[in-house]
Amino acid sequence: MSEITNARVIRKDILVDSNLNSRKTIDESKVNKLRDSIKAQGLIHPCLLIRAAQLGKKYESDGHPYVLVAGFRRQLALDMLAEDQGLKDTQQETDYRIAPIEWEIEDALMANLTENLSREDLSPYELAMQCAELRDTYKLSAKEISGRVRAHDSEAGSRKVLSESHVNNLIRCATELHPDILEAWKEQHPKASLRTLIALVAEKDKDAQLRQWQGVEDDTQGGEGEGGGEGEGGKSEKEKPNRRPSAVQITIMCERVKDAAKAEKKSEEWAKGAIAALRWAGGTAPNIPGIKLEE
Protein backbone atom coordinates (compact mmCIF):
# COMPACT_ATOMS: atom_id res chain seq x y z
CA MET A 1 0.00 0.00 0.00
CA SER A 2 1.25 3.48 -0.84
CA GLU A 3 1.91 5.98 1.96
CA ILE A 4 0.38 9.29 2.98
CA THR A 5 1.86 12.09 0.87
CA ASN A 6 2.13 15.87 1.29
CA ALA A 7 0.73 18.55 -1.02
CA ARG A 8 -0.35 22.18 -1.08
CA VAL A 9 -4.08 22.52 -1.75
CA ILE A 10 -6.31 25.56 -2.25
CA ARG A 11 -8.85 25.46 0.56
CA LYS A 12 -11.83 26.14 -1.70
CA ASP A 13 -11.18 22.72 -3.24
CA ILE A 14 -11.86 20.96 0.07
CA LEU A 15 -15.24 19.66 1.23
CA VAL A 16 -15.75 19.63 5.01
CA ASP A 17 -18.40 17.06 5.93
CA SER A 18 -19.09 16.78 9.67
CA ASN A 19 -20.54 13.30 9.12
CA LEU A 20 -16.97 12.07 8.67
CA ASN A 21 -15.91 13.45 12.05
CA SER A 22 -16.26 11.08 15.02
CA ARG A 23 -16.29 14.07 17.38
CA LYS A 24 -19.73 15.65 17.04
CA THR A 25 -19.15 18.67 19.27
CA ILE A 26 -16.27 21.13 18.94
CA ASP A 27 -15.20 23.40 21.79
CA GLU A 28 -14.98 26.91 20.35
CA SER A 29 -12.54 28.08 23.03
CA LYS A 30 -10.09 25.34 22.02
CA VAL A 31 -10.43 26.32 18.37
CA ASN A 32 -9.61 29.93 19.32
CA LYS A 33 -6.46 28.77 21.13
CA LEU A 34 -5.51 26.65 18.14
CA ARG A 35 -6.00 29.62 15.81
CA ASP A 36 -3.66 31.72 17.99
CA SER A 37 -1.10 28.90 18.03
CA ILE A 38 -1.17 28.54 14.23
CA LYS A 39 -0.81 32.31 13.87
CA ALA A 40 2.25 32.33 16.13
CA GLN A 41 3.97 29.08 15.10
CA GLY A 42 2.40 28.01 11.82
CA LEU A 43 0.59 24.73 11.17
CA ILE A 44 2.77 22.00 12.68
CA HIS A 45 0.52 19.01 11.86
CA PRO A 46 -1.28 19.42 8.51
CA CYS A 47 -4.85 18.17 8.16
CA LEU A 48 -5.53 14.93 6.27
CA LEU A 49 -7.46 14.89 2.98
CA ILE A 50 -8.74 12.14 0.73
CA ARG A 51 -9.57 12.44 -2.96
CA ALA A 52 -13.33 12.74 -3.40
CA ALA A 53 -13.28 10.09 -6.13
CA GLN A 54 -12.17 7.52 -3.53
CA LEU A 55 -15.34 8.03 -1.46
CA GLY A 56 -17.87 7.21 -4.17
CA LYS A 57 -20.37 9.12 -6.31
CA LYS A 58 -21.91 11.09 -3.44
CA TYR A 59 -18.65 12.97 -2.85
CA GLU A 60 -17.27 12.83 -6.37
CA SER A 61 -20.34 14.60 -7.75
CA ASP A 62 -20.12 17.41 -5.18
CA GLY A 63 -17.49 19.25 -7.17
CA HIS A 64 -14.73 19.40 -4.57
CA PRO A 65 -11.60 17.44 -5.53
CA TYR A 66 -10.75 16.71 -1.89
CA VAL A 67 -12.63 15.82 1.32
CA LEU A 68 -11.37 16.52 4.83
CA VAL A 69 -10.67 13.32 6.77
CA ALA A 70 -8.87 14.41 9.95
CA GLY A 71 -8.11 17.79 11.47
CA PHE A 72 -11.57 19.37 11.65
CA ARG A 73 -10.60 21.73 14.47
CA ARG A 74 -7.40 22.75 12.69
CA GLN A 75 -9.35 23.40 9.48
CA LEU A 76 -11.84 25.55 11.39
CA ALA A 77 -8.95 27.43 13.02
CA LEU A 78 -7.41 28.04 9.58
CA ASP A 79 -10.72 29.40 8.31
CA MET A 80 -11.00 31.72 11.31
CA LEU A 81 -7.42 32.91 10.83
CA ALA A 82 -8.08 33.65 7.15
CA GLU A 83 -11.21 35.59 8.09
CA ASP A 84 -9.25 37.60 10.67
CA GLN A 85 -6.74 38.51 7.95
CA GLY A 86 -9.46 39.41 5.45
CA LEU A 87 -8.49 36.62 3.09
CA LYS A 88 -10.75 34.38 1.02
CA ASP A 89 -10.49 30.65 0.37
CA THR A 90 -9.37 31.37 -3.20
CA GLN A 91 -6.29 33.10 -1.82
CA GLN A 92 -5.36 30.37 0.61
CA GLU A 93 -3.09 27.50 -0.38
CA THR A 94 -2.15 25.38 2.63
CA ASP A 95 -0.08 22.29 3.36
CA TYR A 96 -2.09 19.09 3.69
CA ARG A 97 -1.48 15.36 3.94
CA ILE A 98 -3.15 13.28 1.23
CA ALA A 99 -4.48 9.78 1.97
CA PRO A 100 -3.17 6.82 -0.05
CA ILE A 101 -5.02 6.11 -3.29
CA GLU A 102 -6.12 2.68 -1.95
CA TRP A 103 -8.16 4.15 0.89
CA GLU A 104 -11.96 3.95 0.87
CA ILE A 105 -14.55 5.63 3.08
CA GLU A 106 -14.12 3.21 5.99
CA ASP A 107 -10.39 3.98 5.98
CA ALA A 108 -11.21 7.68 6.17
CA LEU A 109 -13.52 7.11 9.14
CA MET A 110 -10.90 4.95 10.82
CA ALA A 111 -8.21 7.60 10.37
CA ASN A 112 -10.49 10.25 11.87
CA LEU A 113 -11.32 8.04 14.82
CA THR A 114 -7.64 7.29 15.42
CA GLU A 115 -6.65 10.94 15.35
CA ASN A 116 -9.40 11.97 17.74
CA LEU A 117 -8.40 9.19 20.13
CA SER A 118 -4.72 10.11 20.06
CA ARG A 119 -5.02 13.89 20.24
CA GLU A 120 -7.98 14.33 22.59
CA ASP A 121 -10.29 11.70 24.07
CA LEU A 122 -13.69 11.28 22.49
CA SER A 123 -16.58 10.81 24.87
CA PRO A 124 -17.29 7.09 25.35
CA TYR A 125 -20.68 7.65 23.69
CA GLU A 126 -19.13 9.14 20.55
CA LEU A 127 -16.57 6.36 20.35
CA ALA A 128 -19.27 3.70 20.79
CA MET A 129 -21.46 5.18 18.05
CA GLN A 130 -18.53 5.32 15.65
CA CYS A 131 -17.60 1.69 16.34
CA ALA A 132 -21.22 0.62 15.85
CA GLU A 133 -21.36 2.44 12.50
CA LEU A 134 -18.15 0.79 11.33
CA ARG A 135 -19.59 -2.62 12.21
CA ASP A 136 -23.12 -2.14 10.89
CA THR A 137 -22.46 -0.01 7.80
CA TYR A 138 -19.06 -1.26 6.71
CA LYS A 139 -19.28 -4.82 8.11
CA LEU A 140 -16.09 -4.56 10.15
CA SER A 141 -15.64 -6.87 13.13
CA ALA A 142 -14.53 -5.64 16.55
CA LYS A 143 -11.16 -7.25 15.89
CA GLU A 144 -10.82 -5.41 12.56
CA ILE A 145 -11.82 -2.08 14.11
CA SER A 146 -9.31 -2.53 16.91
CA GLY A 147 -6.48 -3.54 14.56
CA ARG A 148 -7.16 -0.91 11.92
CA VAL A 149 -7.44 1.96 14.40
CA ARG A 150 -3.92 1.12 15.59
CA ALA A 151 -2.73 0.67 12.00
CA HIS A 152 -3.88 4.18 11.07
CA ASP A 153 -2.08 5.78 13.99
CA SER A 154 0.68 7.80 12.34
CA GLU A 155 2.11 9.17 15.59
CA ALA A 156 3.61 6.26 17.55
CA GLY A 157 4.24 8.36 20.64
CA SER A 158 0.55 9.14 21.14
CA ARG A 159 -0.82 5.67 20.39
CA LYS A 160 -3.85 4.64 22.42
CA VAL A 161 -4.75 0.96 22.21
CA LEU A 162 -8.38 0.14 21.46
CA SER A 163 -8.79 -3.51 22.41
CA GLU A 164 -11.17 -5.95 20.74
CA SER A 165 -13.06 -6.61 23.99
CA HIS A 166 -13.45 -2.86 24.62
CA VAL A 167 -14.84 -2.37 21.11
CA ASN A 168 -17.30 -5.23 21.66
CA ASN A 169 -18.52 -3.69 24.91
CA LEU A 170 -18.92 -0.26 23.30
CA ILE A 171 -20.92 -1.69 20.40
CA ARG A 172 -23.19 -3.66 22.74
CA CYS A 173 -23.93 -0.52 24.75
CA ALA A 174 -24.51 1.55 21.60
CA THR A 175 -26.96 -0.95 20.09
CA GLU A 176 -28.63 -2.80 22.97
CA LEU A 177 -29.42 -0.19 25.63
CA HIS A 178 -32.82 1.41 26.16
CA PRO A 179 -33.09 4.74 24.23
CA ASP A 180 -33.55 6.74 27.46
CA ILE A 181 -30.32 5.31 28.84
CA LEU A 182 -28.53 6.07 25.58
CA GLU A 183 -29.70 9.68 25.81
CA ALA A 184 -28.38 9.94 29.38
CA TRP A 185 -25.06 8.51 28.19
CA LYS A 186 -24.92 11.01 25.35
CA GLU A 187 -25.57 13.87 27.79
CA GLN A 188 -22.79 12.52 30.05
CA HIS A 189 -25.00 11.72 33.03
CA PRO A 190 -22.68 11.38 36.06
CA LYS A 191 -23.81 7.79 36.69
CA ALA A 192 -23.59 6.65 33.06
CA SER A 193 -20.16 5.11 33.46
CA LEU A 194 -19.20 2.40 31.00
CA ARG A 195 -19.06 -0.19 33.79
CA THR A 196 -22.61 0.62 34.84
CA LEU A 197 -23.82 0.49 31.24
CA ILE A 198 -22.13 -2.87 30.62
CA ALA A 199 -23.91 -4.21 33.71
CA LEU A 200 -27.22 -2.81 32.41
CA VAL A 201 -26.81 -4.20 28.90
CA ALA A 202 -26.40 -7.70 30.37
CA GLU A 203 -30.15 -7.45 31.04
CA LYS A 204 -31.66 -8.19 27.62
CA ASP A 205 -35.12 -6.80 28.40
CA LYS A 206 -34.94 -3.05 27.74
CA ASP A 207 -37.83 -2.23 30.08
CA ALA A 208 -35.97 -4.04 32.86
CA GLN A 209 -32.85 -2.04 31.93
CA LEU A 210 -34.83 1.17 32.30
CA ARG A 211 -36.21 0.18 35.70
CA GLN A 212 -32.70 -0.54 36.93
CA TRP A 213 -31.42 2.71 35.43
CA GLN A 214 -34.18 4.69 37.14
CA GLY A 215 -33.02 3.11 40.40
CA VAL A 216 -29.51 4.37 39.63
CA GLU A 217 -30.87 7.89 39.04
CA ASP A 218 -32.91 7.82 42.26
CA ASP A 219 -29.80 6.76 44.13
CA THR A 220 -27.81 9.59 42.51
CA GLN A 221 -30.34 12.18 43.64
CA GLY A 222 -30.61 10.77 47.16
CA GLY A 223 -34.25 10.04 46.38
CA GLU A 224 -36.81 8.38 48.60
CA GLY A 225 -37.87 5.64 46.20
CA GLU A 226 -41.25 5.41 44.56
CA GLY A 227 -44.10 7.17 46.32
CA GLY A 228 -44.50 8.17 49.98
CA GLY A 229 -45.72 6.35 53.03
CA GLU A 230 -44.33 4.65 56.08
CA GLY A 231 -40.56 4.78 56.50
CA GLU A 232 -38.07 5.22 53.67
CA GLY A 233 -39.32 4.49 50.13
CA GLY A 234 -42.98 4.46 51.22
CA LYS A 235 -42.83 0.97 52.78
CA SER A 236 -42.68 -0.21 56.34
CA GLU A 237 -39.70 -2.27 57.44
CA LYS A 238 -41.83 -5.43 57.37
CA GLU A 239 -42.86 -4.79 53.76
CA LYS A 240 -39.32 -4.28 52.47
CA PRO A 241 -38.20 -7.26 50.38
CA ASN A 242 -35.16 -9.16 51.60
CA ARG A 243 -33.12 -9.47 48.41
CA ARG A 244 -29.57 -9.10 47.17
CA PRO A 245 -28.52 -5.97 45.27
CA SER A 246 -28.61 -6.20 41.49
CA ALA A 247 -25.48 -6.47 39.32
CA VAL A 248 -25.88 -2.79 38.42
CA GLN A 249 -26.10 -1.77 42.09
CA ILE A 250 -23.01 -3.86 42.89
CA THR A 251 -21.13 -2.17 40.04
CA ILE A 252 -22.07 1.28 41.33
CA MET A 253 -21.10 0.39 44.89
CA CYS A 254 -17.72 -0.93 43.74
CA GLU A 255 -17.06 2.35 41.92
CA ARG A 256 -17.96 4.27 45.07
CA VAL A 257 -15.54 2.15 47.11
CA LYS A 258 -12.75 3.05 44.65
CA ASP A 259 -13.64 6.75 44.84
CA ALA A 260 -13.77 6.62 48.66
CA ALA A 261 -10.43 4.81 48.83
CA LYS A 262 -8.79 7.60 46.82
CA ALA A 263 -10.50 10.40 48.72
CA GLU A 264 -9.71 8.96 52.15
CA LYS A 265 -6.27 7.64 51.12
CA LYS A 266 -7.12 4.05 51.95
CA SER A 267 -4.75 1.28 50.96
CA GLU A 268 -5.17 -0.69 47.75
CA GLU A 269 -5.69 -3.85 49.86
CA TRP A 270 -8.54 -2.15 51.73
CA ALA A 271 -10.29 -1.28 48.48
CA LYS A 272 -9.79 -4.79 47.08
CA GLY A 273 -11.20 -6.35 50.23
CA ALA A 274 -14.26 -4.09 50.28
CA ILE A 275 -14.98 -4.73 46.60
CA ALA A 276 -14.57 -8.49 47.08
CA ALA A 277 -17.06 -8.37 49.97
CA LEU A 278 -19.57 -6.43 47.88
CA ARG A 279 -19.32 -8.88 45.01
CA TRP A 280 -19.79 -11.80 47.40
CA ALA A 281 -22.83 -10.09 48.95
CA GLY A 282 -24.32 -9.59 45.50
CA GLY A 283 -23.77 -13.21 44.56
CA THR A 284 -21.30 -12.44 41.79
CA ALA A 285 -18.29 -13.95 43.61
CA PRO A 286 -18.15 -17.29 45.52
CA ASN A 287 -15.93 -16.07 48.35
CA ILE A 288 -14.04 -13.11 49.83
CA PRO A 289 -10.34 -13.67 49.23
CA GLY A 290 -7.59 -11.62 50.87
CA ILE A 291 -9.56 -9.21 53.07
CA LYS A 292 -7.46 -7.14 55.43
CA LEU A 293 -9.58 -5.37 58.01
CA GLU A 294 -8.83 -1.72 58.74
CA GLU A 295 -7.78 -1.12 62.37
Secondary structure, 3 states (H helix, E strand, C coil): CCCCEEEEEEHHHEECCHHHCCCCCCCHHHHHHHHHHHHHHCCCCCCEEEEHHHHCHHHHCCCCCEEEEECHHHHHHHHHHHHHCCCCHHHCEEEEEECCCCCCHHHHHHHHHHHHHHHCCCCHHHHHHHHHHHHHHHCCCHHHHHHHHHHCCCCHHHCCCCCHHHHHHHHHHHHHCCHHHHHHHHCCCCCCCHHHHHHHHCCCCHHHHHHHHHHHHHHHCCCCCCCCCCCHHHCCHHHCCCCCCCHHHHHHHHHHHHHHHHHCCCCHHHHHHHHHHHHHHCCCCCCCCCCCCCC
